Amino acid sequence: MISKRLKAIASLIDKNSKVIDIGTDHAYLPIFLYNNKITTKITATDVSEKVLENSFKNLTKNELENKIKLIKSDGFNNVCEKYDIAVIAGMGAHTIIKILNSSNLPDKLIIQSNNNIDILRKNMNELNYKIDKELAILDKNKYYNIIKYEKGKEKLNNNQLLFGKSNNKNYYKYLLEKNNILYKKTKNEKYLSNIANLQNIIEKILD
Ligand SMILES: C[S@@+](CC[C@H](N)C(=O)[O-])C[C@H]1O[C@@H](n2cnc3c(N)ncnc32)[C@H](O)[C@@H]1O
């Protein structure tokens, strides 16, 4: 059974698209995509040989070792083919930003960073990608921001850089609570400004 987070990522993948999962780890996402007939054109990569041995075992358990391609690669370095969409998920923003420094990026990307999401949003802007869809998913008491990008320009305002473009009211309420706690602790004015901005965002989202 794959996580709610990975299922949400899978929900953003266009049917029958050619997909590459960068940093696949257990290959859970590729296996889910194949078994649920979302697409059969899947490559999974990882920088670690050891991880790939495990991925291969999981593919074999699912009789998919001849269906899903595995590549050992640091980011896109050993990736020669072109893909419709790449998934880069479950890593820190700085690792993701390094991986994005490639001339072989597809026109569509699904990004899920474990931290510094505002820095990543800014970086994606600078790389001329715009947000197509953003999800804020609660999985085992933790929120994950999953962003589907497509080629194109967009100017994000400060609120969008900080808080994203999801439509999840509960996520913004969670951020509001977090900023309230941080303000009480530190009395730092930036949290007061975040609180006002988040209240504004929450009021505008219909139930
Ligand atoms: C925490 S796992 C995330 C697995 C999966 N993508 C997910 O979202 O559940 C991170 C994986 O990324 C791999 N990784 C880290 N840096 C990488 C890089 N530069 N290129 C490819 N894989 C990388 C690690 O070896 C590890 O298997």
Ligand as a Chemical Component Dictionary entry (heavy atoms), coordinates in Angstrom:
data_LIG
# 
_chem_comp.id                   LIG 
_chem_comp.type                 NON-POLYMER 
_chem_comp.pdbx_formal_charge   0 
_chem_comp.three_letter_code    LIG 
# 
loop_
_chem_comp_atom.comp_id 
_chem_comp_atom.atom_id 
_chem_comp_atom.alt_atom_id 
_chem_comp_atom.type_symbol 
_chem_comp_atom.charge 
_chem_comp_atom.model_Cartn_x 
_chem_comp_atom.model_Cartn_y 
_chem_comp_atom.model_Cartn_z 
_chem_comp_atom.pdbx_ordinal 
LIG C1  C1  C 0  13.666 9.880  0.759  1  
LIG S1  S1  S 1  13.917 9.089  -0.751 2  
LIG C2  C2  C 0  12.471 9.581  -1.647 3  
LIG C3  C3  C 0  11.979 8.473  -2.514 4  
LIG C4  C4  C 0  10.782 8.801  -3.411 5  
LIG N1  N1  N 0  11.149 9.738  -4.447 6  
LIG C5  C5  C 0  9.634  9.331  -2.595 7  
LIG O1  O1  O 0  9.240  10.486 -2.812 8  
LIG O2  O2  O -1 9.127  8.599  -1.740 9  
LIG C6  C6  C 0  15.188 10.002 -1.565 10 
LIG C7  C7  C 0  15.885 9.188  -2.652 11 
LIG O3  O3  O 0  16.565 10.089 -3.513 12 
LIG C8  C8  C 0  17.812 9.530  -3.845 13 
LIG N2  N2  N 0  18.674 10.655 -4.259 14 
LIG C9  C9  C 0  19.255 11.609 -3.489 15 
LIG N3  N3  N 0  19.971 12.468 -4.240 16 
LIG C10 C10 C 0  19.838 12.050 -5.529 17 
LIG C11 C11 C 0  20.355 12.501 -6.773 18 
LIG N4  N4  N 0  21.156 13.568 -6.844 19 
LIG N5  N5  N 0  20.005 11.828 -7.896 20 
LIG C12 C12 C 0  19.207 10.743 -7.838 21 
LIG N6  N6  N 0  18.715 10.249 -6.681 22 
LIG C13 C13 C 0  19.012 10.887 -5.548 23 
LIG C14 C14 C 0  18.257 8.822  -2.577 24 
LIG O4  O4  O 0  19.229 7.830  -2.850 25 
LIG C15 C15 C 0  16.927 8.241  -2.086 26 
LIG O5  O5  O 0  16.713 6.942  -2.581 27 
# 
loop_
_chem_comp_bond.comp_id 
_chem_comp_bond.atom_id_1 
_chem_comp_bond.atom_id_2 
_chem_comp_bond.value_order 
_chem_comp_bond.pdbx_ordinal 
LIG C1  S1  SING 1  
LIG S1  C2  SING 2  
LIG S1  C6  SING 3  
LIG C2  C3  SING 4  
LIG C3  C4  SING 5  
LIG C4  N1  SING 6  
LIG C4  C5  SING 7  
LIG C5  O1  DOUB 8  
LIG C5  O2  SING 9  
LIG C6  C7  SING 10 
LIG C7  O3  SING 11 
LIG C7  C15 SING 12 
LIG O3  C8  SING 13 
LIG C8  N2  SING 14 
LIG C8  C14 SING 15 
LIG N2  C9  SING 16 
LIG N2  C13 SING 17 
LIG C9  N3  DOUB 18 
LIG N3  C10 SING 19 
LIG C10 C11 SING 20 
LIG C10 C13 DOUB 21 
LIG C11 N4  SING 22 
LIG C11 N5  DOUB 23 
LIG N5  C12 SING 24 
LIG C12 N6  DOUB 25 
LIG N6  C13 SING 26 
LIG C14 O4  SING 27 
LIG C14 C15 SING 28 
LIG C15 O5  SING 29 
# 
